[in-house]
Amino acid sequence: MRKGQLKTQPHSFIRDPHQLKAPTGGSGSAMAFSFGDPETVLTNNLTDYLGMFVNPNGDYWEPPVSQSGLAKLLRANGHHGTIAYFKRNMLCRWYKDNDVLSREELGKAGFDLEVFGNGYLQILNNRKGQPRWLRHLPAINMRRMKEADRYCMLRPGKDPLPFKAGEVVHIKEYDPMQQIYGVPQYLGGIQSVLLNEDATMFRRKYYKNGAHMGYIFYMADPNLDEKDENAIKEKVTQSKGVGNFRSMFINIPDGKPESVKIIPVGDIATKDEFERVKNLTRSDVLAMWRINGALAGILPENNSGFGDLDKISRNNYENEVIPVQQKILQLNDHLPRHLNIGFESPKEAA
């Protein structure tokens, strides 16, 4: 069994647990069987902090965190996957339309900044060689070259596409461990996202395998012949699978009250444990994004609710939206004054 895997035994059939040993074929030996494949409970290290190094086959720095890993992480949890879109929408909501940078291109760059901690825009010049447009470049494929102020874009099956010095504007989050790439602010909460996914996947497999009630089927009746034993074994096996959660009738002539026992195993607190893990990790996800549950589409668990939604929205705008706007406004350092971009405030929009 590989590291990071857990052997699960949703059902077991044991004739006499007091004499459990390897079957020898004799009439007095204990016999047990189980079904259930090993289930992976640990994820890979796609989002581990890998450090900085130059790609051995290229002329660029590798990011300290797997960019494809961060992208895949969006699909691991419903809240984590949608909050990035919500923050993108809040950034675009107050943007003043500008021909230099369209709202669509701004949204793409803002989304990359939230997810990867990096946003890239290409400066396109007019015929006179003056900056005139800004075009989004996908952060997942962008790399900083060894030469200062130069970037390249990875292309499947082709050599990286290099850009001229000063042609790409790189907006990034600060990382105290290195100054080449940014990292997302939620990096410290990734384990909570993955734990939430693990809990959901385990629960899905738990029901899909028909393992609604893990148990030990204990029989200690000397009058049970091999034919009847095989018949019971077959019925227990058939109870596994989707839609096969059913009851079973057993009649043993001259049997004793203690001949058959059903011993539940590990199912007493499964539901409560699942809900506890989901709720705790959900709180971690909201905290790492610094967003109120009311803005994340979560229903309040008590009658008091989340409070005044207008105040919550205003607090989110002042503490989360404005700082991102200020990062985006760094683009004006690369544009003529008459082409500067800007945002309006909620008061001006009203």
DOMAR-747335 format. One record per residue (C-alpha): x, y, z. Coordinates in Angstrom, 1 decimal, m for minus. Each point is the difference from the previous one (the first is absolute). Last residue first. Example, Ala and Ser with C-alpha at 12.3 -4.5 7.8 and 13.67 -1.06 7.14 Angstrom:
<nodes>
13.7:m1.1:7.1 .
m1.4:m3.4:0.7 .
</nodes>
This chain:
<nodes>
m25.1:56.6:m6.7 .
3.1:m0.8:m2.1 .
1.8:3.0:1.6 .
m0.8:m1.3:3.4 .
1.0:m3.6:m0.9 .
3.5:1.4:m1.0 .
1.2:0.2:m3.6 .
3.1:m1.7:m1.3 .
2.8:1.2:m2.2 .
2.1:m0.5:m3.2 .
2.6:2.4:m1.3 .
0.0:0.7:m3.7 .
0.4:3.8:0.2 .
2.8:m0.5:2.5 .
2.1:m2.1:m2.4 .
0.2:m3.7:1.2 .
2.6:m2.0:1.8 .
m0.4:1.5:3.4 .
m3.8:m0.2:m0.6 .
0.3:m3.8:0.4 .
0.6:0.5:3.7 .
m3.8:0.7:0.1 .
m0.5:m3.7:0.1 .
1.7:m0.3:3.4 .
m2.1:2.9:1.3 .
m3.2:m1.7:m1.2 .
1.0:m3.1:2.0 .
0.4:2.1:3.2 .
m3.4:1.7:m0.7 .
m1.9:m3.3:m0.4 .
1.1:m1.7:3.3 .
m0.2:2.4:3.0 .
m2.3:2.8:m1.4 .
m2.2:m2.2:m2.2 .
m0.3:m2.8:2.5 .
m1.0:2.5:2.8 .
m2.6:1.5:m2.3 .
m1.4:m3.4:m0.9 .
m0.2:m1.0:3.7 .
m1.7:3.4:0.9 .
m2.6:m0.5:m2.8 .
m0.5:m3.6:1.1 .
m1.0:1.0:3.5 .
0.6:m3.0:2.3 .
1.0:m3.6:m0.9 .
m3.2:m1.7:1.2 .
m1.5:0.5:3.4 .
m2.3:m3.0:m0.4 .
2.9:m2.5:m0.1 .
1.9:m2.1:m2.5 .
0.3:2.8:m2.5 .
m0.2:m1.2:m3.7 .
3.3:0.3:m1.8 .
0.0:1.8:m3.4 .
3.6:1.1:0.3 .
m0.9:3.7:0.7 .
m2.0:m0.9:3.1 .
2.8:m2.2:1.2 .
2.3:3.0:0.2 .
3.2:0.0:m2.0 .
3.6:0.0:1.2 .
1.1:m2.5:m2.7 .
1.9:m2.0:2.6 .
m2.9:0.5:2.4 .
m2.6:m1.2:m2.4 .
2.0:m3.2:m0.7 .
0.7:m0.6:3.7 .
m3.7:0.3:0.8 .
m0.8:m2.5:m2.7 .
2.7:m2.3:1.5 .
m1.8:0.1:3.3 .
m3.5:m0.6:m1.4 .
1.0:m2.8:m2.3 .
2.0:m1.8:2.7 .
m2.8:0.3:2.6 .
m2.6:m1.2:m2.5 .
2.0:m3.1:m0.9 .
0.7:m0.7:3.7 .
m3.7:0.3:0.9 .
m0.9:m2.4:m2.9 .
2.7:m2.6:0.9 .
m0.7:0.1:3.7 .
m1.5:m3.5:0.5 .
1.3:m1.6:m3.2 .
3.4:m1.3:1.2 .
m1.0:m3.6:0.2 .
m3.5:m1.3:0.7 .
m0.1:m3.6:1.4 .
m2.8:m2.2:m1.5 .
m0.3:m3.2:2.0 .
m1.2:m3.5:m0.9 .
0.2:m3.1:2.1 .
m0.6:1.8:3.3 .
m3.7:m0.8:0.1 .
0.8:m3.7:m0.8 .
m0.8:m1.9:m3.1 .
m2.1:m3.2:m0.2 .
m0.9:0.9:m3.5 .
1.8:3.1:m1.3 .
m2.3:2.5:m1.8 .
1.7:3.1:m1.3 .
m1.9:3.0:m1.7 .
2.0:2.8:m1.6 .
m0.6:3.8:m0.2 .
1.0:2.2:m2.9 .
2.5:2.7:m1.1 .
0.5:m1.2:m3.6 .
m0.9:3.2:m1.8 .
3.7:0.7:m0.8 .
2.3:m2.8:1.0 .
0.5:m2.6:2.7 .
m3.0:m2.1:1.2 .
1.0:m2.7:m2.5 .
3.0:m1.0:2.1 .
m2.2:m0.5:3.1 .
m2.3:m2.2:m2.0 .
2.8:m2.1:m1.4 .
1.5:m0.5:3.5 .
m3.4:m1.1:1.3 .
m0.3:m2.6:m2.8 .
3.6:m1.2:0.5 .
m0.8:m0.6:3.7 .
m3.2:m1.8:m0.8 .
1.9:m2.4:m2.3 .
2.9:m0.4:2.5 .
m2.2:m1.1:2.8 .
m1.2:2.1:2.9 .
m0.6:m2.3:3.0 .
3.2:1.1:1.8 .
m1.4:3.5:0.3 .
2.4:2.9:0.7 .
m0.8:2.7:m2.5 .
1.2:3.6:0.0 .
m0.7:2.4:m2.9 .
2.3:2.9:0.8 .
m1.3:3.4:m1.1 .
0.4:3.0:m2.2 .
m3.4:1.6:m0.5 .
m0.5:2.2:m3.1 .
2.8:m1.8:m1.8 .
m1.9:m0.2:m3.3 .
3.2:0.7:m1.9 .
m1.6:3.2:m1.4 .
m0.9:1.2:3.5 .
3.5:m0.2:1.5 .
1.5:1.1:m3.3 .
m2.0:3.2:0.1 .
0.9:0.5:3.7 .
3.7:m0.5:m0.6 .
m0.1:2.4:m2.9 .
m1.7:2.7:2.1 .
2.3:m0.5:3.0 .
3.1:0.1:m2.3 .
m1.2:3.1:m1.7 .
m0.4:1.8:3.4 .
3.4:m1.2:1.0 .
1.4:1.3:m3.3 .
m1.4:3.5:0.6 .
1.2:m0.1:3.6 .
3.5:m1.0:m1.1 .
0.0:3.0:m2.4 .
m0.5:2.5:2.8 .
3.6:1.3:0.2 .
0.0:0.8:m3.7 .
m3.0:2.3:0.2 .
2.0:3.2:m0.7 .
1.0:m1.2:m3.4 .
3.7:m0.1:m0.9 .
1.9:2.6:m1.9 .
3.0:m0.7:m2.2 .
3.5:1.4:m0.2 .
0.6:1.5:3.4 .
0.6:m3.0:2.2 .
m0.7:m1.3:3.6 .
m1.9:3.2:1.1 .
m2.7:m0.6:m2.7 .
m1.9:3.2:m1.1 .
m2.9:m0.4:m2.3 .
0.5:0.7:m3.6 .
m0.7:2.3:m3.0 .
2.4:m0.7:m2.9 .
m0.1:2.4:m2.9 .
1.3:m1.6:m3.2 .
1.7:1.8:m2.9 .
2.8:1.5:2.2 .
2.7:m2.2:m1.5 .
m1.4:m1.8:m3.0 .
m2.1:m3.1:0.3 .
1.1:m3.6:m0.4 .
m2.3:m2.8:m1.3 .
1.1:m3.3:1.7 .
1.0:m2.7:m2.4 .
m2.8:m2.2:m1.4 .
m1.9:m3.1:0.9 .
m2.4:1.8:2.3 .
1.0:3.7:0.3 .
1.6:1.7:3.0 .
m0.1:3.8:m0.1 .
3.2:2.1:0.5 .
0.9:2.9:2.2 .
2.8:2.6:0.1 .
0.4:2.8:2.6 .
3.4:m1.4:1.2 .
1.6:m2.8:m2.0 .
m0.6:m3.4:1.6 .
m3.4:m0.2:m1.5 .
m3.2:0.5:2.0 .
m2.6:m2.6:m1.0 .
m3.6:0.2:m1.3 .
m2.1:m3.1:m0.7 .
m2.3:0.0:3.0 .
0.0:3.8:0.0 .
m2.0:0.2:m3.2 .
0.9:3.2:m1.8 .
m2.5:2.9:0.0 .
0.3:2.7:m2.6 .
0.6:3.7:0.6 .
m0.4:2.6:m2.8 .
1.6:3.2:m1.2 .
3.6:0.2:1.2 .
2.0:2.2:m2.6 .
2.0:m1.5:m2.8 .
m1.4:2.5:m2.6 .
m2.0:m2.7:m1.6 .
m1.7:m0.8:3.3 .
1.5:m2.0:2.7 .
m1.3:m3.1:1.8 .
1.0:m0.5:3.7 .
m0.6:m3.6:1.1 .
m1.7:m0.6:3.3 .
1.0:m2.6:2.7 .
m1.6:m0.6:3.4 .
1.6:m2.1:2.7 .
m1.2:m1.2:3.4 .
m1.2:m3.1:m1.7 .
m3.7:0.0:0.8 .
m0.7:3.6:1.0 .
2.4:1.6:m2.5 .
m1.1:m2.4:m2.7 .
m3.6:1.2:0.5 .
1.0:3.6:m0.1 .
1.8:m0.6:m3.3 .
m3.0:m1.7:m1.5 .
m2.4:2.6:1.3 .
2.1:2.9:m1.4 .
0.0:m1.7:m3.4 .
m3.8:m0.2:0.1 .
m0.4:3.6:1.2 .
2.1:1.2:m2.9 .
3.4:1.6:0.6 .
1.0:2.9:m2.3 .
m3.5:0.7:m1.2 .
m1.2:0.9:3.5 .
m3.1:m0.8:1.9 .
0.2:1.2:3.6 .
0.4:m3.0:2.3 .
m2.3:m0.2:3.0 .
m1.6:m3.4:m0.8 .
3.2:m1.5:m1.4 .
1.7:m0.4:3.3 .
m3.1:m1.3:1.7 .
m0.4:m2.6:m2.8 .
3.5:m1.2:0.4 .
m0.5:m0.3:3.8 .
m3.2:m2.1:m0.7 .
1.9:m2.2:m2.5 .
2.7:m0.7:2.5 .
m2.7:m0.8:2.6 .
m1.5:m2.7:m2.3 .
2.7:m2.7:0.0 .
0.9:0.4:3.7 .
m3.7:m0.3:0.9 .
m0.7:m3.1:m2.1 .
3.2:m1.8:0.9 .
2.5:m2.0:m2.1 .
m0.7:1.5:m3.3 .
1.9:3.2:0.7 .
2.9:m2.2:1.1 .
0.6:m1.0:m3.6 .
1.1:3.6:m0.8 .
2.4:0.1:3.0 .
1.5:m3.3:m1.0 .
0.4:1.2:m3.6 .
2.0:2.9:1.3 .
2.2:m2.2:2.2 .
1.5:2.2:2.7 .
3.5:1.4:0.2 .
m0.3:1.1:m3.7 .
2.7:m1.3:m2.3 .
2.4:2.6:m1.2 .
0.8:0.3:m3.7 .
2.6:m0.9:m2.6 .
m1.2:m3.4:m0.8 .
0.9:m3.7:0.3 .
1.5:0.1:3.5 .
m2.8:2.3:1.2 .
1.6:2.5:2.3 .
m0.7:m0.6:3.7 .
m2.2:1.6:2.8 .
m1.6:m1.9:2.8 .
m2.5:m2.9:m0.2 .
m2.8:1.3:2.2 .
m2.5:m2.8:m0.1 .
m3.0:0.4:m2.3 .
0.5:m3.0:m2.3 .
1.0:m2.2:3.0 .
m2.4:m2.9:m0.5 .
m3.2:m0.7:1.9 .
m0.3:m2.3:3.0 .
m3.1:m2.2:0.6 .
0.4:m2.4:m2.9 .
m2.5:m2.9:0.4 .
1.2:m3.6:0.0 .
m2.7:m2.2:m1.6 .
m2.9:m1.3:1.9 .
m1.0:m3.6:0.8 .
0.3:m2.2:3.1 .
0.4:m3.6:0.8 .
0.4:m2.0:3.2 .
0.2:m3.7:0.9 .
0.9:m1.5:3.3 .
1.3:m3.5:0.1 .
m2.0:m2.9:1.7 .
m1.1:m1.8:m3.2 .
3.6:0.0:m1.4 .
0.8:1.8:m3.2 .
3.0:1.8:1.5 .
m1.4:3.5:0.2 .
2.4:2.5:1.6 .
m1.1:0.8:3.6 .
m3.0:1.4:1.8 .
m1.0:m2.4:2.9 .
m1.7:2.5:2.3 .
m1.5:1.8:m3.1 .
m2.1:m3.1:m0.8 .
m1.8:m0.3:m3.4 .
1.2:3.4:m1.3 .
m1.6:1.9:m2.9 .
1.4:3.5:m0.6 .
m1.5:3.1:m1.7 .
1.4:3.5:m0.7 .
3.6:m1.1:0.2 .
2.2:3.0:m0.9 .
3.7:m0.2:m0.7 .
1.5:3.5:0.2 .
2.4:1.5:m2.5 .
2.5:2.8:0.5 .
3.0:m2.3:m0.3 .
m0.7:m2.8:m2.4 .
m1.4:m3.4:1.0 .
</nodes>
